[in-house]
Amino acid sequence: MKKQELIHLHGLLAEVRKHHEARTGKSADYDSYESLGVRPTSIHQSKTDHKAAVFALADGITTDMRRTENEETVPAAAD
């Protein structure tokens, strides 16, 4: 994958993150992504940096989606 394609994918994943957080009303844990300091607009960063950011962001999104899905499927305890 070319650097330009990775930057585009990075931007798309950032939009998916924003949409997911807006839908759930919660901000998920993206510490591994945030610690990289690479954003979709960081075009000066290397291809390798964007690749690591894409993987970290995708992992954070899917982890939070699994957590959210599990919370939705677990029935609430009767009081």
Secondary structure, 3 states (H helix, E strand, C coil): CCHHHHHHHHHHHHHHHHHHHHHHCCCCCCHHHHHHCCCCCCCCCCHHHHHHHHHHHHHHHHHHHHHHHHHHHCCCCCC
